Amino acid sequence: MRRETLDDNLTQLQSMLDEMGPLVATAFRHASVALLEDRRRLAEQVIARDPIIDGHRAAVELLAVETMNLHQPMVSPLRSVVTALRCSQQLERMGDLARHIAESVARAGDRPVLPEQVRPHFADLGARVGALGDKAVTVLRTRNVVLACELEGDDDGVDSVHRSLFELMFGPDWTGGIEAAVDVALLGRFHERYADHCVHLANHIIYAVTGSTADEVAL
Protein backbone atom coordinates (compact mmCIF):
# COMPACT_ATOMS: atom_id res chain seq x y z
CA MET A 1 0.00 0.00 0.00
CA ARG A 2 2.80 2.45 0.88
CA ARG A 3 4.11 4.76 -1.84
CA GLU A 4 7.47 6.53 -2.01
CA THR A 5 6.30 10.14 -1.98
CA LEU A 6 3.37 12.21 -0.80
CA ASP A 7 2.36 12.88 -4.42
CA ASP A 8 2.37 9.14 -5.11
CA ASN A 9 0.06 8.57 -2.17
CA LEU A 10 -2.30 11.36 -3.21
CA THR A 11 -2.44 9.95 -6.73
CA GLN A 12 -3.18 6.49 -5.36
CA LEU A 13 -5.94 7.80 -3.09
CA GLN A 14 -7.60 9.52 -6.06
CA SER A 15 -7.29 6.34 -8.12
CA MET A 16 -8.95 4.32 -5.36
CA LEU A 17 -11.84 6.77 -5.17
CA ASP A 18 -12.15 6.68 -8.97
CA GLU A 19 -12.63 2.90 -8.70
CA MET A 20 -15.05 3.11 -5.79
CA GLY A 21 -17.37 5.76 -7.20
CA PRO A 22 -18.63 3.84 -10.25
CA LEU A 23 -19.18 0.73 -8.11
CA VAL A 24 -21.53 2.73 -5.89
CA ALA A 25 -23.35 4.41 -8.77
CA THR A 26 -23.87 1.04 -10.45
CA ALA A 27 -25.13 -0.48 -7.20
CA PHE A 28 -27.82 2.18 -6.92
CA ARG A 29 -28.91 1.93 -10.54
CA HIS A 30 -29.17 -1.85 -10.30
CA ALA A 31 -31.08 -1.59 -7.02
CA SER A 32 -33.49 0.90 -8.62
CA VAL A 33 -34.07 -1.39 -11.60
CA ALA A 34 -34.57 -4.36 -9.28
CA LEU A 35 -37.15 -2.38 -7.31
CA LEU A 36 -39.09 -1.14 -10.33
CA GLU A 37 -39.00 -4.43 -12.23
CA ASP A 38 -39.21 -6.84 -9.24
CA ARG A 39 -35.91 -8.48 -10.20
CA ARG A 40 -34.90 -10.45 -7.14
CA ARG A 41 -31.74 -11.93 -8.67
CA LEU A 42 -30.43 -8.47 -9.60
CA ALA A 43 -31.18 -7.31 -6.05
CA GLU A 44 -29.21 -10.22 -4.65
CA GLN A 45 -26.26 -9.26 -6.84
CA VAL A 46 -26.30 -5.74 -5.36
CA ILE A 47 -26.30 -7.21 -1.86
CA ALA A 48 -23.48 -9.64 -2.66
CA ARG A 49 -21.26 -6.90 -4.09
CA ASP A 50 -21.63 -4.48 -1.17
CA PRO A 51 -18.61 -5.95 0.70
CA ILE A 52 -16.46 -4.92 -2.29
CA ILE A 53 -17.46 -1.30 -1.70
CA ASP A 54 -16.74 -1.69 2.01
CA GLY A 55 -13.31 -3.08 1.15
CA HIS A 56 -12.51 -0.03 -0.96
CA ARG A 57 -13.46 2.25 1.92
CA ALA A 58 -11.21 0.33 4.29
CA ALA A 59 -8.30 0.52 1.83
CA VAL A 60 -8.73 4.28 1.40
CA GLU A 61 -8.77 4.77 5.17
CA LEU A 62 -5.63 2.68 5.59
CA LEU A 63 -3.66 4.60 2.98
CA ALA A 64 -4.98 7.97 4.18
CA VAL A 65 -3.91 7.31 7.78
CA GLU A 66 -0.55 5.97 6.59
CA THR A 67 -0.06 9.08 4.45
CA MET A 68 -0.73 11.42 7.37
CA ASN A 69 1.59 9.47 9.67
CA LEU A 70 4.49 9.17 7.25
CA HIS A 71 4.34 12.42 5.30
CA GLN A 72 2.55 14.83 7.66
CA PRO A 73 1.01 16.80 4.76
CA MET A 74 0.23 20.47 5.19
CA VAL A 75 -2.63 22.68 3.96
CA SER A 76 -3.69 21.66 0.42
CA PRO A 77 -2.27 18.10 0.50
CA LEU A 78 -3.79 17.60 3.94
CA ARG A 79 -7.17 18.73 2.63
CA SER A 80 -6.86 16.14 -0.13
CA VAL A 81 -6.12 13.35 2.32
CA VAL A 82 -8.96 14.34 4.66
CA THR A 83 -11.29 14.66 1.67
CA ALA A 84 -10.38 11.16 0.51
CA LEU A 85 -11.32 9.83 3.94
CA ARG A 86 -14.62 11.70 3.98
CA CYS A 87 -15.51 10.78 0.41
CA SER A 88 -14.85 7.10 1.00
CA GLN A 89 -17.20 7.23 3.99
CA GLN A 90 -19.91 8.96 1.95
CA LEU A 91 -19.53 6.41 -0.82
CA GLU A 92 -19.79 3.51 1.61
CA ARG A 93 -23.01 4.95 3.04
CA MET A 94 -24.39 5.39 -0.46
CA GLY A 95 -23.56 1.76 -1.16
CA ASP A 96 -25.34 0.76 2.04
CA LEU A 97 -28.47 2.63 0.93
CA ALA A 98 -28.41 0.86 -2.43
CA ARG A 99 -28.10 -2.42 -0.52
CA HIS A 100 -31.08 -1.50 1.68
CA ILE A 101 -33.22 -0.97 -1.43
CA ALA A 102 -32.04 -4.29 -2.84
CA GLU A 103 -32.75 -6.06 0.45
CA SER A 104 -36.36 -4.89 0.29
CA VAL A 105 -36.69 -6.57 -3.10
CA ALA A 106 -34.94 -9.75 -1.96
CA ARG A 107 -37.15 -10.06 1.13
CA ALA A 108 -40.30 -9.69 -0.93
CA GLY A 109 -39.53 -12.77 -2.98
CA ASP A 110 -42.08 -13.10 -5.77
CA ARG A 111 -44.31 -10.38 -4.32
CA PRO A 112 -44.02 -6.89 -5.89
CA VAL A 113 -42.53 -4.41 -3.43
CA LEU A 114 -44.17 -1.28 -4.80
CA PRO A 115 -47.90 -0.64 -5.03
CA GLU A 116 -48.94 0.47 -8.51
CA GLN A 117 -49.87 3.88 -7.12
CA VAL A 118 -46.28 4.80 -6.32
CA ARG A 119 -44.43 3.22 -9.24
CA PRO A 120 -44.39 6.49 -11.22
CA HIS A 121 -42.95 8.29 -8.18
CA PHE A 122 -40.17 5.74 -7.78
CA ALA A 123 -39.43 5.73 -11.50
CA ASP A 124 -38.95 9.49 -11.21
CA LEU A 125 -36.96 9.19 -7.98
CA GLY A 126 -34.75 6.47 -9.40
CA ALA A 127 -33.95 8.50 -12.51
CA ARG A 128 -33.24 11.70 -10.59
CA VAL A 129 -31.18 10.05 -7.86
CA GLY A 130 -29.28 7.92 -10.36
CA ALA A 131 -28.37 11.04 -12.35
CA LEU A 132 -27.29 12.76 -9.13
CA GLY A 133 -25.07 9.81 -8.30
CA ASP A 134 -23.50 9.84 -11.75
CA LYS A 135 -22.82 13.56 -11.47
CA ALA A 136 -21.30 13.13 -7.99
CA VAL A 137 -18.96 10.45 -9.35
CA THR A 138 -17.95 12.80 -12.18
CA VAL A 139 -17.24 15.55 -9.63
CA LEU A 140 -15.17 13.10 -7.61
CA ARG A 141 -13.10 12.19 -10.65
CA THR A 142 -12.71 15.63 -12.23
CA ARG A 143 -12.90 17.91 -9.15
CA ASN A 144 -15.10 20.24 -11.16
CA VAL A 145 -16.33 22.84 -8.66
CA VAL A 146 -18.92 24.31 -11.02
CA LEU A 147 -20.48 20.88 -11.50
CA ALA A 148 -20.25 20.22 -7.75
CA CYS A 149 -22.27 23.35 -7.00
CA GLU A 150 -25.10 22.11 -9.24
CA LEU A 151 -25.85 19.10 -7.08
CA GLU A 152 -27.70 20.97 -4.36
CA GLY A 153 -30.17 22.27 -6.93
CA ASP A 154 -30.55 18.78 -8.36
CA ASP A 155 -31.27 17.51 -4.85
CA ASP A 156 -34.14 19.99 -4.54
CA GLY A 157 -35.88 18.11 -7.35
CA VAL A 158 -35.44 14.83 -5.48
CA ASP A 159 -36.86 16.39 -2.32
CA SER A 160 -39.89 17.62 -4.27
CA VAL A 161 -40.70 14.13 -5.58
CA HIS A 162 -40.11 12.71 -2.10
CA ARG A 163 -42.62 15.17 -0.62
CA SER A 164 -45.20 14.32 -3.27
CA LEU A 165 -44.81 10.66 -2.36
CA PHE A 166 -45.73 11.40 1.26
CA GLU A 167 -48.60 13.62 0.19
CA LEU A 168 -50.01 10.67 -1.73
CA MET A 169 -49.62 8.23 1.18
CA PHE A 170 -51.27 10.59 3.66
CA GLY A 171 -53.95 11.73 1.26
CA PRO A 172 -57.48 10.41 0.71
CA ASP A 173 -56.56 8.51 -2.47
CA TRP A 174 -54.08 6.12 -0.84
CA THR A 175 -55.27 2.51 -1.20
CA GLY A 176 -52.11 0.61 -0.27
CA GLY A 177 -52.74 0.19 3.44
CA ILE A 178 -50.47 0.72 6.42
CA GLU A 179 -47.92 -2.03 5.79
CA ALA A 180 -47.30 -0.88 2.23
CA ALA A 181 -47.06 2.73 3.42
CA VAL A 182 -44.30 1.78 5.87
CA ASP A 183 -42.33 0.01 3.12
CA VAL A 184 -42.82 2.90 0.71
CA ALA A 185 -41.76 5.45 3.33
CA LEU A 186 -38.53 3.56 4.01
CA LEU A 187 -37.74 3.14 0.32
CA GLY A 188 -38.41 6.81 -0.31
CA ARG A 189 -36.12 7.68 2.58
CA PHE A 190 -33.32 5.50 1.15
CA HIS A 191 -33.54 7.37 -2.16
CA GLU A 192 -33.64 10.78 -0.47
CA ARG A 193 -30.66 9.98 1.78
CA TYR A 194 -28.62 8.68 -1.16
CA ALA A 195 -29.17 12.02 -2.90
CA ASP A 196 -28.14 13.87 0.26
CA HIS A 197 -24.89 11.93 0.39
CA CYS A 198 -24.22 12.88 -3.24
CA VAL A 199 -24.44 16.53 -2.19
CA HIS A 200 -22.16 15.93 0.80
CA LEU A 201 -19.66 14.23 -1.51
CA ALA A 202 -19.66 17.23 -3.85
CA ASN A 203 -19.24 19.60 -0.91
CA HIS A 204 -16.16 17.69 0.25
CA ILE A 205 -14.65 18.16 -3.21
CA ILE A 206 -15.43 21.88 -3.15
CA TYR A 207 -13.58 22.14 0.16
CA ALA A 208 -10.61 20.13 -1.13
CA VAL A 209 -10.21 22.32 -4.21
CA THR A 210 -11.00 25.76 -2.77
CA GLY A 211 -10.49 25.50 0.98
CA SER A 212 -14.00 26.97 1.37
CA THR A 213 -17.43 25.55 2.04
CA ALA A 214 -20.04 25.30 -0.68
CA ASP A 215 -21.89 28.30 0.78
CA GLU A 216 -18.73 30.42 0.62
CA VAL A 217 -17.93 29.63 -3.00
CA ALA A 218 -19.21 32.32 -5.36
CA LEU A 219 -19.61 31.20 -8.95
N, C-alpha and C positions, 0 to 999 in steps of 0.2 A: 504493500500500500504506500509506503513512504517514497517520496520523490526527493531529488537532489536539492532543488531550490524552491523558494516561495512561489515563484511564477509557475513552476511545474505543478505544484500542489493546487494552485488556483485554477490552472487549466484543467487538471484532473477533476476537481470539484464540479466545474462547469460541465464537463463531459458526462459526469455521473448524473447530474440533474437533467441533461439533455436526453439521457436514456430513460430516466424515471418518468419524466413528464408525459411522453406519448403512451407509456404503459397505463398511466392513470386515465388519460383522456379516452383511450380505447376501452378501458374497464367500464367507464360510465356509459359510453355509447352502446356497448354490448348489453349492459344492464338495462338500459332504456328500451332497447329493442326486445329484450327478453320479457320485459314488463308489458309492453304494448302488444306483443304477438304471442304471449303465453308460451315462451320457449324455455322450458325447464332445463334442457341440456345446456343451452347457452348460458343460462344463469349459473349453473353448476361450474362451468368453465371460469366465469368471473370469480366465483368463490375460491376455486382451486388456485387461481393465479395471484390472489391477494398476498400470500406470503412472499412472492417475488418482489412486490412493491415494498413490503416491510423490510426485506433484505437490502434493497437499495437505500432506504432511509438509514438503516443501521450502518451501512458502509460510508455514507456521506458523513454521518456523525463521527465515526471513527477517524476519518481523514481530517475532518475539520478540527477536532480536538488535538490530534497529532500536530497539525499545522500550527495551531496557536501555541502549543507547548514548545515546539522545536524552533519556530521562526519568529515568534512574538511579533506578528505583523502590526503595523501602525496605520491609523486613519483609514485611507481608502482600501488597502488590502484587508484590514481587519473588518471593515464593513462587508466586503465580499465574502469573507469566511462566515461571519455571523449570518449573513443573508442566505448562504448555502444551507446552514443549519435550519433556519426558519422555513425556508422553502421546502426542504425535504420533509419537515414536519407537516406543513400544509398539504403537500402532495400525499403523504401517508393518510391523513384524515380524509382527503378526497377519495382515495382508494377505498377506505373503510365505508364511506357513504355509498359508493357504487356497490360494494359487497352487501351492504344492508338491503339495497333495492333488490339485488339478485337473490338474497336469502328469502325475501318475501315471495318471490316467484317459486323458488325451490320448495318452500314449505307448502305452498298451495297445491302442489302436485298437478293433477289434471284439471283442477278448478281454476277458472279465470280469476286473477287477482283484482282487476279493476271492473267496477260496474260500468255499463255502457254509458251512463250519464257523464262520467268523468274522463272517458277516453280522449275526447278532443282536448281537454285541459292538459292531460299528461303528454299528448302528442306535441302540444305547443311548448309545455315545460321542457320536455326532452330535447326538442330542437333548440330552444333558447339556451338551456344550460349546457348542452353539448357544444354549441358555438362559443359560449363563454369559456368553456374549458379549453377548446382549441386555441382561442385567442390568448388565454393565460399561458399556455405552453409556448406559443410563439413569442410572447413577451419574455418568458424565461430564457429562451434560446437567443433572442436578438437584443434583449435589454432596451427595447424601444419604449422610451418614456411616454411619447405621444400616444402610442397604442395602449400602454398601461393605464393611462388616464381615462381611456374610453370605457374601461370595464365597469366602473361604478354606474355609469349611465345605462349600460347593458343590463346590469343587475336590477335596476329599477323596473325594467320590463318583466323580469322574472318575478319580482315581488308583486307586480300588478296581477299577473296570472295566478300567483299563489293566493292572493286575496280573493280573487273571483272564485277560486275553488272552494274556499271556506264560505263565501256568500252562498254558493249553491248548496253546500251541505247543511247550512243552518237556515236555509230558506224553505218556503212552503212546498217547493217542487221536488225536494229530495225524497227518493223512493228506496234508497239503498239500505236503510236500517242503521242501527247503532254500530254493529260489528264492522260493517263495511266502512262506515264513517271513520272509525278508529284507524283502520288500515290505510284509508285514503289520506287521513291527516298525517300519519307517520311518513308515508311515501312522499307527500307534498313537502314535508319538512326536510326529508333527505335531499330532495332536489334543491330546495331553497338554501340549505346549508352548504351544499356543494358550490353553488354560485357564490355564496359569501366567501368561501375559501379561495375561489378564483380571484376575487377582489383583493383579499389579503395578500395573496401571492404577488399580484401586480404591485401592490403598495410596498412590499419588501424590495422589489426590483427598483422602484422609484427611489427608495432610500439608498440602496446600494450605489446607484448611478449618481445621484445628486446630493446625497447627504441631508436631504430634506424630506418631510412627510408629503403625502399626496396633497394635502390641503395647502401646503406652503408652495407647491410648485405652480408657477403661473405659465400657462401656455398660450 
